[in-house]
Amino acid sequence: MMAALMVCSVSYAQTTKESIKERKAIAKLSQSELNKRASKSARKECKRLEKEGWRVAPGQLPLDKQLDKSYNMYYEYEENGLPKYIIGDAMSPGATYDAAKMQALDLAKTNLAGQIQTEVTALIESTVANDQISQEAAQSITRTVQSSKSLIMQRLGRTFIVTECYKNLPNKTVLVRVTIAYNARMALDETKAIIKASLEEKGEDLHEQLDAIWGQAAN
């Protein structure tokens, strides 16, 4: 148990450092993009959304700029061809802007956690197909992944908002729409630490099998 906690603590510290670096890079990108005109596709989508009544709160980037940034992040890839970011979005109504935003963020994080589970499951299946781990080990790890969604969501507290807009509804409530992003590599590494700790609590040592699975993402 203590070993598992130490692994998670070290992983958390490393991830926090990487997260800060990631945020600084995004902030720098946002600053450099302020003086650039948004892409044609972003301007077109912005006009469509504005016609539907969507607006941004004071102090936020213009909606076309936010959309432009989200498009760029959607199409950023690592050297191995995998997406650099996992993107999640959601909408939620609320009596106030803050209440609606909080609920939308929770739903977007649930979306992200589900995508991470899907990605890890695909890695497991690929590893089994390549005869790198046994079917029995794969089933054990898959069960752990499927039961770890809440833990994954808890570790997604350092996501950053890419787009955020709202519109007022006829019933006097407000509908908030958000898009959040998370570094895919960090998400997979954190998930590996969560799975490893959970397996060790159950007395299962599948360290080599986990390394084989995550090796698929590195290639």
N, C-alpha and C positions, 0 to 999 in steps of 0.2 A: 504493500500500500504506500509506504513512504517513498519507495523508488518511483512509483507511478506519479506521485505528487511532485517529486523533484523533476521528473521528465516534463510534466506539464508546466512547471514554474519556469524552467529554462526555455521551453518552447514559447511560453507567453512573453518572456522578456525579449527574446529574439524577434518575435512577431511584432511586438510593440515598436521596437526600433525600426523594423522594416516598414511598419504602418506610418510612422512619423515621416520617414523618407519619402514614402509614396504620397502622402498628403502635401509635402513641400513641392514635389514634382507637379502635382495637379494644380496647386496654387500658382506656381510659376507659369504653367501652361495657360491657366485662366487669365492671368495678367497680360501675357503676351497676345492673347486672342482678343482682348478688349478693343484694340484699335483696328482689328481686321473686320471686314464685312463677312457676315454669315454666309454659308454656302446657299446656293439656289434652292436645294431641296429643303434646307432648314427654314428658309424664308417662306417657301411655299406651305410647309406644314404649319408654321407659325400663323400665317394668315388664316388657314383653315380652322385652327384651334381658337383663334381670337374671334372668328365669326360665330363659333359655338359658345362664346362667352368666357373662355379661359383667360385668366390674367395672372400676373406675378405680383407678389407683395413688394412694397417699397423697400429698396436697398438690395434687391436681388438682381442678378444678371437679366438682361432682356431675354424674353422667351426664345427668340431665334438663336441667340448666343448659347443658351442652355442646350437647345436641341442640337446645335452644331457640335458641342462638346460631347454629347451622348453618342452621336453618330460616329465621331472619331474613335471613341472608346470601344464601340461595338466592333470596329474593324481593326483593332490593334491585336497583333498576334506575337507570340513568343517565337524564338528561332526554331523550335520544334514543330511549329504550325498550330499549336493550341492557342485558344483565345487568351489574351492577357488579363481580361476582366470577366467576372461573372456579373451580369446585369439583371436586376430585378425591378419590377414596377408594380404599382397598385394604386387603387383609388378608394377613398372612403368618405362618407358624409359625416357631418357632425354639427352639433349645435353651435360650436365655435371653431375658428380656424385651427387653433392649437389642438383641440380634441380630435378634429378630423385628421390633422397631420400626423399625430401620434399613432392613430389607428392605421393610417395608410403605411407608415413606416414599419409597423409590426407585420402587416400583411406582406410588404415587400421583402422583409427579412425572412418570412416564412417561405416566400417564393425562392429566395436565394438558397435557403437551407435545402429545399427540395431539389434544386438544380445540382447542388453539391452532392447530395445523396445519389442522384442519377448518374453523375459523372464518376463517382467512386464505384458504383455498381458496374458501370461499363468497363472500368479498369479491371475489376475483379474478373468479369466474364472474359475479357481479353487475355488475362493472365492464365486462366484455366484453359482457354482454347490453345494457348501456346505451350501447354503442359508444364508450366512453371510452378504451379501449386496444385494440390489435390482438390478434388471436388468437396471433400469433407471440410477442409480448411476454408475453402471459399464460402461454403454455406454458413460456417460459424462467423466469419468476418462479415458476411452480408447481413446476418441477423443483427449483429452489433451495430452496423451502419443504420439499419432500419429503425433501431430503437434509440438512436443518438440524435434525433432531429432537434430536440429541445436543447441539448448541450451545444450542438452546432450553432443554433440561433443565439445562445448566450455569448458565444465567442465571436459573433458578428457585430458586437457593439461598436466596432471601429469602422463601420461602413461610412461612406461619404455620399451625400446627396448630389446627383448629377443634374436632375431637373426637378422643379417644384412649382406648381401652379394651382390655381383654384378658380372656381366659379360659384356664384351665388345661385341657389336653387329657388324655385317658386314657393316652396314651403318655408322659406326664411332660414333654411340651413345652408351650410357651405360644403362643397365637394372639393376635396384636395387630392391632387394627383402627384405622385412622386416616382422618380426613378433613382435607384441607388446602385452603387457599384462596389465591388470588392476584388482585390487582386486574386486571381485564380490560383496562383502558386501558393500564396499564403493560406488560402482557404483549404487547399488540399493538405498542406503541411499541418495545419491546426487539426484538421479532421483525423489525420494519421495519429497525432498525439492523443486525441480523444479516444479513438478506437483501441490504441495500444493500452492505455490506462484501464479501459473497461475490460479488455480481455485479461489483463493481469489480475484484476479484481476477481475474475471468475476462475483464476488459476490456469488460464490458457496462455501458453507461450508460443506465439506465432510471429515472432520478430522477423525471421527470415522471409516468411510468406508476405508480410506487410512490405518489406523492402522490395520484394519482387513485384508487388502490385504497383507501388509508387515509382518503381523503375520504368514502368510503362509510360508514365507521364513525362519522364525526363528524356526519353528517346524521341 
